Amino acid sequence: MTTPAETPDEITRRSFISRSAVAGGAVVLAGTAGAALAGCGSSSSSSGGSSTSGTPGVGTGQPVKGGSLTVGILAEIDGFYPPSNHWDTNGFLYANTIYDPLVAVDTKGNYAPYLCKSITPNSTNDTWTMTLRPGVKFSDGSALTAAVVVSNYNALKASLLTGQALQQVVSCTASDDMTVVYTLQGPNATFPLGLTSQLGYVVGQSMIDAVKSGKANPTPVGTGPFIYESWQPNDHFTATRNPNYWRAGLPYLDQITFKPIPDTVQRESTLKTSGIDMMISSDPGTIKRFENQSNYQMVDTRTGVIGEPTVAYIALNTEQEPTNDLSIRQALAHGLNTAVLLKIFGAGIAKAMTGIFLPDSPYYSETNYPAYDQAKARQLVNAYKARHGTPTITLTTIPDPKIIQVSQAIQQMWNEVGFDVQINPIQQADLVTDLVVGKFQAITAYQFGNVTPDLNYVWWSTTTISPIGKIGLNFPRNADPIIEESMLAGRHATDQATRVKAYQTVNERLAKDLPYLWLEQWLFSEIAQDRVQNFANPTLPDGGAQYAFDEGIFVPTQIWLAG
């Protein structure tokens, strides 16, 4: 659950923070692992059987106390400690079980207090004051205090990776037992949304102290609705109801168990044979297979996206030959027929993407992203050949049969316009490492999906670029000063019009620089047996509606089982 100390040049899958630190992340492009923040709230697509209310995932009537829920998830995580472990979709499911965030997201994409009672800015939005809820206890009986929150911040700030996501925070201090003050480098009107991410999940001081003392795999200590009971990696994680949970009357379940089942077909089969009660999928085919099945409930992320969706892409390394040449990146873009690729893995419902935003987003704009054009691609490749010879490209991916099929289609497309393309299938942990340290030419991944574009700063900033072989969260090493300037302009803006213009500029620059070849909106679905109630209807501590199915992530607090 924890990782030993690392030198700046080392990274393991344990220490890679996918979406973790800033609520936007990356993992290998595959149907077997989760990624980033986006998805659907109360307006998400839904189909399948009906719950008690007639709306999938929403229960009505008197909730029932007791019972055990088993959930099939996409993949295993590498630990529970926010400063050092890699939380993808699955990690956030575990976190929502035994921890609570300082701040959550409501159904309109606004930040809402959770562990904190309030969080308010000064007149210039560069100092934020947070008041904690009184009477909240950790699972070891200790109290939630400002000192504990500051201790969590210090551990995150000192981390090799999460520290990069906290660059904008100058200091985090406790002004009294229940008040925390964040001082920023500059204005940021959406700063609290960053605390809905891995940066905002609070662990007990005893867990932090255990890590400092060098203890391996300390028992998770949180304020959450359930208490850690057992974890057998790649088999199950089980937690039991917290009898002293600070939200009165919750949770309803006695126990919840998560079972990693990487193979989509096996996960679906296990649900159908009642080996699990509920499952998560990132395969569009799952949506097609469970649509209109009367004995199951389903919600998915085809609609209801707040901010931006998770996007599947091919990252191109702007510091490795030959992809450091813009004409090569343009040729690769023109040579990629996404319509054909969507026929392979889109199940007829996935949407092609030409930028980071969907058309209904306020930040959407036409980007002039290169269209499929074999003739143009050949022209660019031939011009490169005249100067340097045939460009050779290695496409790194994972050995998943479906993704290999997609990669082979891409290989054929690119070879047809004059490239010499080789496929390099490697294990996911190795792919993540190569992505972070820049040891790739072209690599499959999916990422982003944030409720506010500001949370992408760590991924696109010139300040998070590192030389090849060193950890850098700007994975493609794309150094664009206009993107840097625009991201900061959007962060510091106090009016929506300025933010919209800034993030539209970023989207347009990404289409010009081509560090990413956009493929599709990455879809998530959640399917449950009829007796599983209220899995897509969470409420905030103050009574408002919470963002329900957050790109594969649900909140177990309010789930109950019908008789």
Secondary structure, DSSP 8 states (H G I E B T S, - for coil): -------TT---GGG--SSGGGT-EEEESSTT----S--BSTT-EEEES--TTSBTTB--S------EEEEEES---S-S-TTTS---HHHHHHHHHH--BSEEEBTTS-EEESSEEEEEE-TTSSEEEEEE-TT-B-TTS-B--HHHHHHHHHHHHHSTTGGGGGTTEEEEEEEETTEEEEEESS--TTGGGGGGSGGGB---HHHHHHHHTT-SS------SSEEEEEEETTTEEEEEE-TT-SSTT----SEEEEEE---HHHHHHHHHTTS-SEEEE--HHHHHHHTT-TTEEEEESSS---S--EEEEEEE-TTSTTTTSHHHHHHHHHT--HHHHHHHHSTTT--B-SSSS-TTSTT----------HHHHHHHHHHHHHHH-S-EEEEEE---HHHHHHHHHHHHHHHHTT-EEEEEE--HHHHHHHHHHT--SEEEEEEE--SSGGGGHHHH-GGG---TTS--SSTT----HHHHHHHHHHHH-SSHHHHHHHHHHHHHHHHHH-SEEEEEE---EEEEETTEE-TT--B-TTS-BB--B-SS----TT-EE--
